[in-house]
Amino acid sequence: MRLLAGVATGVAVALIVAQATGAPLPVLPRRPRRPRAGGLLAFLRAQGVSPVRFWATCAAAGIATFALLAAVTGSALIAAVPAALVGALPANYYRHLDRQRRKERQQAWPDALRFVVASLQAGQSPHEALVELSRSGPTPLRPVFARYDALSRVVSETDALDAVRQELAEPLTDRIFEVLAICVEKGSRIALDVLRDVADAATADLQLAEKIDTAQAEQRLSARAVFVVPFLTLVLLAARPGDYRDFYGSAEGVPVILIGTAMSLVGMLMVQRLGRLPPEPRVLLGAHEREERQT
């Protein structure tokens, strides 16, 4: 109570001083949202997975787990959180698959740029080099340039590059496609040195991102284990008749479960918030994208 009173007093004093002096209150800056290209449902459609079937699978997995654990432990409250975790597994799987595809695509960019440089040195035009990427370039990027090849037959080459860039909606892709657009417009002589520099810069950025991701892997696994293990332990304790099952199934055990669940959720959210790196801003936006951001 004293802590809450102290916090309330501090907030009240800050409001009074701000009102009297006209000084703005200190507000934590909001982190920019991580750029997305359509989200989970768009990825599911691209993979040929029906959203209705996907959500039905999530619901069926959650309900089946809930029914099983409720029967084993004799408590619907104990079964609720593990059932929610199991129901979220398909969504987490497809999100992981989406992140993995994006990561593979980003890691393929240095090789793709060097492929374009070699094609230009061999006498191909920039457009021919980009089309050749859809046939014999790095596998993760072949669908990207197959899309460019299809669009370039109905619109200009620069418009096709811009359309593909908007579909991917990634900061690294923005920079690379800006250079590719210059390559298509100005010719290969100007673009060769720039493409080499961009390939080296992309390699360095990807190596740094890989080091950061590796360093955070242990912390992420530890945070998830700290969240999951207490509920698994609770299920095991309540699975057999005895004092634990009787207590957590009684009115006295309900607040303990609710408070423990709330503390675990808050802790997980705090860990995710503190461990989340700020996304790289997309500074190279087209006119259409700038209008969407402003509105």
N, C-alpha and C positions, 0 to 999 in steps of 0.2 A: 504493500500500500504506500509506503514511504517513497519507493522508487517511482510509482505512478504519479504520486503527488509532485515529486520533484520534476518529472518530465512535463507534467501539465503546467507547473509554474514557469518553467523555462520557455515553453511555447507561448504562454500568455505574455510574458515580459517581452519576448521577441516581437510579438504582434503589436504591443503597445508602443515600443520604440520605433518600429517601422512606420506605424501610423503617425507618430509625432514628428519624426524627422523626414519622412518621405522616402527613406532608403528602401530599396527592394529587398525582399527576403531572400536568403541564400537557398537556391533550389538546385538539386543535383541535376546535371544535364542528362537528358534522355539519350540512351544509346540508339544509334540508327538501326533500323530493322535490317535483318540479314536479307539480302536480295534473293528473291525466289522467282522461279520461272514456271508458274502455274500451280505449284504446290503438289500435295500428295495425290489428289484426284486426277490432275493432269498427267502425272507420272503413271498412275494406274491405267488410264485410257491409252497411253502410249505403249504400255506393255500388254494391252489387250485384256486387261482384267476388268470385269464389270464392277462398278462401284456398289451396286445393289448386292451382288454376291459377296463382295469384300466386307461390307458392313454386316451382312448376315453371318458371315464366318466369325467376325469379331464377337457379335452378340451370342452366337451359339457356343463359342469357346468360353466366354465369360459365364453364361448361364450354366453350362455343364460343370464348370469348376465350382461355381457357387453351390450347386445342388450336391456335388460330391463332398465338399468340405463341410457344408452345413450338416450333412448326414453323419460325417465322421466325428466332428467336434461337438455337435449338438448346439451350435451357436451360429445364427445368421450373421451376427456382427463380426465374428472372427473370420468367417468365410468371405466377407464383402471385399476387403482389400486384396487378398490373393486372386479373387475372381476378376477384379478390375485389372490387375497386372496381367493376368493371362489373356483377358479380352483385348488388351492393348498390344499384345505381341505381334499380330499380323501387321498393324500399322507401324510399329517400330521396325519390323523386318523390311517393309517396303521403303521406309525412310532411310534405313541403312543402305539398302540397295541403290536408292537414288543418290545418296551422298557418295557411294562407291563409284557409280558411273560418272558423276561429276569429277571426282578425284582422278579417275583414270583418263578422262578427257583432258583435264588440265595438265596432267603429267605427260601427255602425248604431244603437247604444243611445241616444245623445243625441237623434237624430231621432225614434226610437220614443217616448221619454219626452215629447218636445214634442208628438208626435202624440196621445198619451194626454191631455195637458193640454188641447189644443185640443178633443178629443172631449168631455171633461168639461165644459168651458166651453160647449159646444154643447148640453148637457143630457143627454148619454148617461150611463148608469150605468157604474161602473168595469168590470163584467163585459162590457158591450157594447163599451166602448172597447178592451178587450183582445182580444175576438173580432174586432173590426174590423181590428186589426193583422194578423191572419192573411189578410185580403183585400186591404187597400190600404196596409199599413204598409211599412217598408223591406224590400226583397226578402230579404236574408240572414236576417231574423227571422221571416218568414212561416211557415216550417215549425215554428218554436218555438211560436208561438201557435196554429197549427193543431193541434199536439199538446195544448196547453192546452184548446182548444175541445172536442176529442174527450174528454179526461179529465173536464172539468167536467160532462159529461152523465151520468157514472156515479158521480162522487164530488163532494164539496163543492168550491167554487171555491178555497179556501185549500189544500186537499189537492192539487188539480190543480196549483196553482202550486208547491207544495213538491215534487211528483213531477218536474215539468219542471226545477226548480232542481237536484235531485239528478242528473238525467240529464246536465245540462250541466257541473256540477261546476267552476265557475269563480268566483273571488273577486268579480269585478265583478258577475257575475250574481247571486251571493248577496245583495249589498247592494241591488241593484235589485229583486229579487223580494221581499225583506223589506219594502221600501217599497210594492210593489204589493199585498202581502198586507194591509198596514195600510189601503191605499186600498180594497180590497174589503171589509174588515171594518168600517171606521169611516166610510166614505163619502167623497165627493169633496171636501167643504169642507176637511177636515183635510189631504188629500193633495195639493192643488194646489200650495201653496207648497213642500212637501217634494219633490215631483216636479221642480219647476223647479230647486231647489238641487241635487238629485241629477244632473239633466241637465247643469248647469254644471260640477259636480265631475267627472263622467265625461268631459266634453269636455277639461277641463284634464289629467286623468290620461292620456287617449289621446294628447294632443299631446306630453306629456312622454315617453311610451313611444315615440312615433314619432321624436322627436329622438334618444333613446338608441339606437334600432335603426339609424337612419341613421348615427350616429357610429361604430357598431361594424361597419358593413357592409364598410368598406375593410379592417379588421383581419381579418375572417373570410375575405374573398377572398384576402388575402395569405397567411394560414395554410394555406389549401387549396392555393394555388399552390406554396408551399414544400414541401408534402407530395407533390404529384402530379408536379411538373416533374422531380425526380431520377429517378423511375421511367420517365418518358417518354424522358428522355435515355439512360438505361441500355438501354432497348429499341432506340432508334435506333443506339446504339453497337454493340450485339450483333447487329443485324440483318444486318450485312455481314461477310463473312469477314475476319479480321485478328487483330491482337494483342488488341484488346479482347474479342472473342468468345472467343478461346482462353483468355484469363485468367479471365474470369467463368464460363467453362464448366469450369475446372479446379478441383482441390481447394483451391488457394490463394484462388480468388475466392469460394468459398462463404462463408467467415467474413466477408468484406467485405460481401457482400449481406445476410447475416443481421444483422450489427451495424448496418449502415445502415438496414435495415428497422425494427429495434428502436428505434433512435434517432429515426427519423421518427415511429413510432407514439407513443412517449413524448412527443415534442415536440407532436404534435397533441393528445394527451390533456391535456397541460398548458395549451395555448392554450385549448382548449375549457373546461377547468376554471376558468381565470383569467378568461375572458371571459363566463362564464355568470352572469347576474344572479340573485340569490336570488329564488325565486318568492314572490309575495304569499300569505301564509297565509290559509286559509279560516277565519275566526273565527266566521262565522255558519253553524253546522252544526245540522242537525236532531238529534233524539234518536237516531234510527236510525244516523245517520252518526257521532255521537259514540261509540256502542257499538262500531261497526266499527273506529274509530280506536284505541280502548282495547284491543280484542282483537287 
